[in-house]
Structure formats: C-alpha cells, structure tokens
Amino acid sequence: MSSIGQLADTLHVLVVRELHVRYKNSVLGLLWAVLSPLGTVVILHLLFTRIVPLDIPHYAAFIYSGLLPWTWFASTVHTGAGSLFDHRDLVRKPFFPRPVLPGVVTISHFLLYLLALPVFFVLLLAESVRPTPLLLLLPLVWTVEAIFALACAVLVSALGVLIRDVQHVLGVVMMLWFYVTPVFYDLERVARPEARWLQLNPMTVVVQAHRAVTVHGRLPDFWALGACAIASGVLLAVSFWIFQAFEHLLIEEV
C-alpha cells in the first residue's frame, strides 16, 4: 500500500506541476481550457450553419460533445510526445518510474476536460437539450478514452525520443485523425461503406458514446465500447513493453 500511496503522491505533485508550467505567465491561465474549444465551436457553428449548412439539430452542443473528448485525446498525444524531453531531469534520476510521465499528461488534460464540462452543460441547456440519467455513464466513456489516450501517449513518448521526426509527423497524423473522427459531422449521414471504416477508429467510438449519453440521451453502443476498451488495453500493454524495452536508450537520448 505504501508504494501505491507514493505513486499517487508522485502523480499528484507532477500533475500540479504540469498545469502550473503549462499556464505560467498566462493572463487567463486555466480559462484557456474553456475558451480554446469554445472558440472552435463558434467557428465551426458559423461555418456549418450559415455558410455550408449541415442541418444538424442543436449543432453547437453537437460539436462541443465531440470536441471535448477529442481535445482531451489530441492534447494528450501531442504533449505526451515531448513528455520525456520536458521532464528530462526526472528521466535521468535512478529508480524514477518514467512511464508515469505520460500518465501525468493524460491526467492533466483530463482535468482540463473537466474544467470545460460545466460550459458544455450550460450549452446543452441553452439549446434546450435536457440532461438525462444516462449522464451517469460518462465515467465509463472516460475510462475507455483514458486507457486509449494513455496507450498512445506512452507509445509516442518513447518513439518521440528514439525517432525525432515523430513530433513533426504527429501534426499531420492528428489533423487527418480529426477529420476521420465525427466531431463536426454526423456519422449517421455518412455513406454506409465509409461509415464502417470510420467506426474502426477508436476515437469514433468514444465520440459517438460521449455524444449519445450527453446530447442524444440514449445508451451508447456497449459492444463497440467494449471492443474499444479491449483493443486499448492491448495497445497499452504493447506500449509499455516497447517503453521498457528501450528505456535504457531513452535515458541516454533525452
């Protein structure tokens, strides 16, 4: 129990440090966690309701319901790629549990997600979307996304040190990933063959589940969510194995 307690204390200290460093010398500080996705919602709402109408009901809430989990994931992966470099002082310390660092990134961005969540609920009410008891299923969606985001963060944190081009390639990959994730469009309106391919994307499953319990007030696809959880767990195990296999090289390279 003492080791678990020490790990929890380490995570707490590092998460606080991560958030402090990220918003140090920022005038608005943590408010950017709310303003950044909200600004994207305003732009997409203007684009797809006035210029190229998609005719999706409650469109602002619809976008935000997809953008929140996507932002958590994308920010975790982007920051995770440089997490070992950002904490090179800790990486070089003997006996420090280095895989904790991608975990810190995952947790810190989840806290930023939680900070933006009340704004989302206000937006739901403003668009006359009534919350349902199915909101209680949100922690299930969070758990699945957390496993997948952590798996990706662990993997790119190791690859980012071993292959310096990873961080440059990641920008293009994440941009493409955004467009194949139904953040601003309705998957049900996509042609069936293409929709089947998009459903193989784990973030499609997460976004669809998040939107189902928040905006649509219906049960998520438990089969898809379960498959995503299993695949994410396998990816997490593989990512940790790769991290540990090359850990001695990571210490030398940072």
Beta strands, then each sheet from edge to edge (+ up, - down):
end
